[in-house]
Amino acid sequence: MRALNGTEAVSVTALARLTGVSAVTIRRDLTELAHEGLVTRVHGGALRSPKRGTAHPFPLRKTQDLEAKHLLAKATARLIDDGESVILDNGTTCDLVAENLAGRDITVLALSLRAAVTLAEAPGVRVVVPGGAVETASLAMLASPVIDVVRDFRADVAVLGACAASVANGLTCINPSDATLKRNILQSAARAILPATPRKLTRSSVHRFGTLEDLADLLTTSDIPEESLVDLRSSGVPITICD
């Protein structure tokens, strides 16, 4: 763990050389540490996971994993049928999902102004905005008036955002108000979809709002480490690999 850092991955080969044990042992140990949320697995190695209470500012999240997020957004939009009612959560990936839903014959409760504008600019989507206070940068709406609207909205499908998701710790986020909102989203939707980049699937955040079993679909990209994928599949949630 002392050899790992949070910015540059250390390879399995380097860790094996450092500790004097086999690569097989290192991979097994990294799988266990990832399950505990202590490391983030990447292809061929690992990083030290950020602390659970570490904030993830919107400007940083907006620039991370852009190619993967575009893949996930397109695949998520394909899981939504015309005529459905949708709750579209806040978050950078959800904002990209909005781009792929523009012009569709659906009704969307958009929980960020950025997504709402994207959807409303093209004819087709019936856009509902809950109101309430708007966060700077993310343009998300998290205050109690939004929760009341979500409770009264009956959705065929919800597209969720999350700071992290794992078998051990469930679905988590950094903001307590956001966690309360997401719990209500899960209760108001017949099914829930979570598009998540691999880095989100081997870490944990502070506030738990659900479990993997609450999801109808979990989407991630093909660069997820095989060990992490095996762990996630043990939960029974359907997983779609996008590439």
C-alpha positions in Angstrom: 0.0 0.0 0.0 2.9 2.4 0.7 4.1 1.8 -2.8 0.8 2.9 -4.4 -0.4 6.5 -5.0 -3.6 8.0 -6.3 -2.3 9.5 -9.5 0.0 7.0 -11.3 -0.7 3.3 -11.5 1.9 0.8 -10.3 2.1 -2.4 -12.3 1.6 -5.9 -11.0 5.1 -6.7 -12.3 6.6 -3.8 -10.2 4.7 -4.8 -7.1 5.8 -8.4 -7.5 9.4 -7.3 -7.8 9.1 -5.0 -4.8 7.5 -7.6 -2.5 9.3 -10.7 -3.8 6.1 -12.7 -4.4 4.5 -13.9 -7.6 2.3 -11.9 -9.9 -0.6 -14.3 -9.1 -0.3 -13.5 -5.4 -0.2 -9.7 -6.2 -3.4 -10.0 -8.4 -5.2 -11.9 -5.6 -4.1 -9.3 -3.0 -5.2 -6.4 -5.2 -8.6 -8.1 -5.7 -9.1 -8.3 -2.0 -7.9 -4.7 -1.4 -10.2 -3.5 -4.2 -13.1 -5.3 -2.6 -12.4 -3.4 0.6 -12.2 -0.1 -1.3 -8.5 0.5 -0.6 -7.2 0.3 -4.2 -8.5 1.0 -7.7 -7.7 -1.7 -10.2 -6.6 -0.6 -13.6 -5.4 -2.7 -16.5 -2.1 -4.3 -15.4 -1.9 -2.7 -12.0 -3.5 -0.5 -9.4 -3.8 2.9 -7.8 -4.4 3.9 -4.2 -8.2 4.6 -3.9 -9.2 8.1 -2.9 -10.4 8.4 0.7 -14.1 8.0 1.0 -14.6 11.6 2.0 -12.6 13.0 -0.9 -14.6 15.5 -2.9 -14.8 15.1 -6.7 -15.2 18.7 -8.1 -17.4 19.0 -11.2 -14.6 20.6 -13.4 -12.4 17.6 -12.6 -15.1 15.0 -13.2 -16.1 16.7 -16.5 -12.7 16.0 -18.0 -12.1 12.5 -16.7 -12.8 9.3 -18.8 -14.5 11.3 -21.6 -14.2 8.5 -24.2 -15.7 5.9 -21.8 -18.5 8.2 -20.7 -19.5 8.8 -24.3 -19.7 5.1 -24.9 -21.7 4.6 -21.7 -24.1 7.4 -22.6 -24.9 6.0 -26.1 -25.4 2.5 -24.7 -27.6 3.8 -21.9 -29.8 5.7 -24.3 -30.4 2.5 -26.3 -31.9 0.9 -23.2 -34.7 3.5 -23.1 -37.7 2.9 -25.3 -39.9 5.6 -27.0 -42.9 6.5 -24.9 -41.2 5.9 -21.6 -41.0 8.2 -18.6 -37.4 8.8 -17.4 -35.8 10.3 -14.3 -32.4 11.5 -15.5 -30.1 12.0 -12.5 -27.4 14.7 -12.2 -23.7 14.0 -13.1 -21.4 14.2 -16.0 -22.3 10.9 -17.6 -26.1 11.7 -17.2 -25.5 15.0 -19.0 -24.0 13.0 -21.9 -27.0 10.6 -21.8 -29.2 13.7 -22.3 -27.4 14.4 -25.6 -28.2 10.9 -26.8 -31.9 11.2 -25.8 -32.5 14.6 -27.5 -35.3 14.4 -30.0 -36.8 11.2 -28.7 -40.5 10.6 -27.9 -40.1 10.4 -24.1 -40.9 12.3 -21.0 -37.9 13.2 -18.8 -37.6 14.6 -15.3 -34.2 16.2 -15.6 -32.3 16.8 -12.3 -29.7 19.2 -13.8 -30.3 22.3 -15.8 -27.5 21.3 -18.2 -29.4 18.1 -19.1 -32.7 19.9 -19.3 -31.4 22.5 -21.7 -29.9 19.8 -23.9 -33.2 17.9 -24.1 -35.4 21.0 -24.5 -33.4 22.4 -27.4 -34.7 19.8 -29.9 -38.4 19.0 -30.4 -39.6 15.6 -29.2 -38.7 15.2 -25.5 -41.2 16.4 -22.9 -38.9 17.9 -20.3 -39.9 18.4 -16.6 -37.7 20.5 -14.3 -38.3 20.1 -10.6 -37.1 23.6 -9.5 -35.4 24.5 -6.3 -31.8 25.7 -5.6 -29.2 25.0 -8.4 -25.6 24.0 -7.6 -22.8 26.1 -9.1 -20.8 24.3 -11.9 -22.8 21.0 -12.0 -26.1 22.8 -12.3 -27.7 20.0 -10.3 -30.8 20.4 -8.2 -30.6 18.6 -4.9 -32.8 20.5 -2.4 -35.9 19.3 -0.7 -38.4 20.6 -3.3 -36.7 18.4 -5.9 -37.2 15.3 -3.6 -40.9 16.0 -3.4 -41.2 16.2 -7.2 -39.2 12.9 -7.6 -41.5 11.2 -5.0 -44.6 12.1 -7.1 -43.1 11.2 -10.5 -43.8 7.7 -11.7 -40.9 6.6 -14.0 -40.5 3.6 -16.2 -36.7 4.0 -15.9 -34.2 6.0 -13.9 -30.6 6.8 -15.1 -28.5 7.1 -12.0 -25.3 8.8 -11.3 -23.0 7.6 -8.4 -19.6 8.5 -7.0 -18.9 4.8 -6.5 -20.4 1.3 -6.7 -19.2 -2.0 -5.3 -20.4 -5.3 -4.0 -19.1 -4.6 -0.5 -20.3 -1.0 -0.1 -23.2 -0.7 -2.5 -24.1 2.5 -4.3 -22.5 5.6 -2.6 -22.0 9.3 -3.1 -20.3 12.2 -1.3 -23.3 14.5 -0.7 -25.9 13.5 1.9 -28.7 15.5 0.1 -27.8 13.7 -3.1 -28.0 10.3 -1.4 -31.5 11.1 -0.1 -32.5 12.2 -3.6 -31.1 9.0 -5.2 -32.9 6.8 -2.7 -36.2 8.4 -3.8 -35.3 8.0 -7.4 -34.9 4.3 -6.8 -38.3 4.2 -5.2 -40.0 6.1 -8.0 -38.7 4.1 -10.9 -39.7 0.7 -12.2 -36.1 0.0 -13.1 -32.8 1.7 -12.6 -29.7 1.9 -14.9 -26.2 2.9 -13.7 -23.6 3.8 -16.3 -20.2 3.8 -14.5 -16.6 4.0 -15.5 -14.3 1.3 -14.2 -12.7 3.7 -11.7 -16.0 4.1 -9.9 -16.4 0.3 -9.5 -13.5 -0.3 -7.1 -13.9 2.5 -4.6 -16.4 3.7 -2.1 -17.8 7.1 -1.0 -19.5 8.3 2.2 -23.2 8.0 1.9 -24.9 4.8 0.8 -28.1 5.1 -1.1 -28.7 1.6 -2.5 -27.2 -1.7 -3.4 -26.2 -3.3 -6.7 -29.3 -5.4 -6.4 -31.4 -2.2 -6.8 -30.1 -2.0 -10.4 -31.7 -3.5 -13.5 -28.6 -2.8 -15.6 -25.0 -1.8 -14.8 -23.0 -0.5 -17.7 -19.2 -0.2 -17.8 -16.4 -0.3 -20.3 -14.2 -3.1 -21.5 -11.1 -1.8 -19.7 -12.5 -2.9 -16.4 -10.1 -5.4 -14.7 -11.3 -9.0 -15.0 -11.1 -9.5 -11.2 -13.4 -6.5 -10.6 -15.8 -7.8 -13.2 -16.0 -11.3 -11.5 -16.7 -9.6 -8.2 -19.5 -7.5 -9.6 -21.1 -10.4 -11.3 -21.3 -12.2 -8.0 -24.0 -9.7 -7.0 -26.3 -11.0 -9.8 -26.8 -7.6 -11.4 -26.9 -7.7 -15.2 -23.7 -6.1 -16.5 -23.3 -4.7 -20.0 -19.7 -4.1 -21.3 -19.4 -1.2 -23.7 -16.6 -1.0 -26.2 
